[in-house]
Amino acid sequence: MKSYNKLIRDKIPLIMTKEGKDFTTHIASDEEYRKKLKEKLLEEVNEFLEDPCLEELADIAEVFGALVPALGYTLDQLETVVRKKKKTKGAFRRKIILETVGK
């Protein structure tokens, strides 16, 4: 049996059961869940970098949406910080590339 030890979407066990696959799973502790979400975020970002498509962006968004409460934050708190940073530092809409910085 091939070993994965990675976080999967909630319906994957049901899908694998319907396909007649043999598998084992366990429910992560909160600490393991946070760790695995971070690993999954890197996995999904790397997949997006290899294939920059909407499907991969959706995977990143799903992991991101799970990571916010897993780290003890709310989406409202996140949005407040996003707005504050936009107000003080701006966004990324003007496509500005920093080339050099002197003293």
C-alpha positions as CSV (number, residue, x, y, z in Angstrom):
1,M,0.0,0.0,0.0
2,K,1.3,3.5,-0.9
3,S,1.8,5.9,2.0
4,Y,0.7,9.5,1.8
5,N,0.3,11.0,5.3
6,K,-1.3,14.2,3.9
7,L,-4.5,16.2,4.5
8,I,-7.3,15.3,2.1
9,R,-10.7,16.8,1.4
10,D,-13.6,15.6,3.5
11,K,-15.3,13.6,0.7
12,I,-12.2,11.7,-0.5
13,P,-12.8,8.7,1.8
14,L,-16.3,8.3,0.5
15,I,-15.1,8.5,-3.1
16,M,-12.4,5.9,-2.5
17,T,-14.9,3.6,-0.8
18,K,-17.2,3.8,-3.8
19,E,-14.2,3.0,-6.0
20,G,-13.5,-0.1,-3.9
21,K,-10.1,1.2,-2.7
22,D,-8.4,-0.1,0.4
23,F,-7.2,2.8,2.6
24,T,-6.6,4.0,6.2
25,T,-7.2,7.4,7.6
26,H,-7.1,9.1,11.0
27,I,-8.5,12.4,12.4
28,A,-5.8,14.9,13.1
29,S,-5.3,16.6,16.4
30,D,-5.5,20.4,16.3
31,E,-1.7,20.7,16.2
32,E,-1.3,18.1,13.4
33,Y,-4.2,19.8,11.5
34,R,-2.5,23.2,11.5
35,K,0.8,21.6,10.4
36,K,-0.9,19.6,7.6
37,L,-2.8,22.7,6.4
38,K,0.5,24.5,6.0
39,E,1.9,21.6,4.1
40,K,-1.2,21.4,2.0
41,L,-1.0,25.2,1.2
42,L,2.6,24.7,-0.1
43,E,1.5,21.7,-2.1
44,E,-1.4,23.6,-3.7
45,V,0.8,26.7,-4.4
46,N,3.4,24.5,-6.1
47,E,0.7,22.9,-8.2
48,F,-0.6,26.3,-9.2
49,L,2.9,27.4,-10.1
50,E,3.2,24.4,-12.4
51,D,-0.3,24.9,-13.8
52,P,-1.6,28.4,-13.2
53,C,-5.3,27.8,-13.7
54,L,-8.6,28.5,-11.9
55,E,-8.8,25.0,-10.5
56,E,-5.5,25.3,-8.7
57,L,-6.5,28.8,-7.4
58,A,-9.7,27.2,-6.0
59,D,-7.6,24.6,-4.2
60,I,-5.5,27.3,-2.6
61,A,-8.6,29.3,-1.6
62,E,-10.1,26.2,0.1
63,V,-6.9,25.5,2.1
64,F,-6.6,29.2,2.9
65,G,-10.2,29.3,4.1
66,A,-9.5,26.3,6.4
67,L,-6.3,27.7,7.7
68,V,-7.7,31.0,9.0
69,P,-9.9,29.5,11.7
70,A,-7.4,26.7,12.4
71,L,-5.0,29.4,13.5
72,G,-7.6,31.0,15.7
73,Y,-8.6,33.9,13.5
74,T,-11.9,34.9,12.0
75,L,-12.4,35.9,8.4
76,D,-13.6,39.3,9.7
77,Q,-10.2,39.7,11.5
78,L,-8.4,38.8,8.4
79,E,-10.4,41.3,6.3
80,T,-9.7,44.1,8.8
81,V,-5.9,43.4,8.5
82,V,-6.2,43.3,4.7
83,R,-8.0,46.6,4.6
84,K,-5.5,48.2,7.0
85,K,-2.6,47.0,4.8
86,K,-4.2,48.2,1.7
87,K,-4.8,51.6,3.3
88,T,-1.2,52.0,4.6
89,K,0.8,50.1,1.9
90,G,-1.6,49.7,-1.0
91,A,-2.5,46.6,-3.0
92,F,-0.8,45.0,-6.0
93,R,-3.0,46.4,-8.7
94,R,-0.6,48.9,-10.3
95,K,1.9,46.2,-11.3
96,I,4.9,48.1,-9.7
97,I,8.2,46.2,-9.8
98,L,10.9,47.4,-7.4
99,E,14.2,47.3,-9.2
100,T,16.8,48.9,-6.9
101,V,17.0,50.6,-3.6
102,G,19.8,52.9,-2.4
103,K,20.7,54.1,1.0
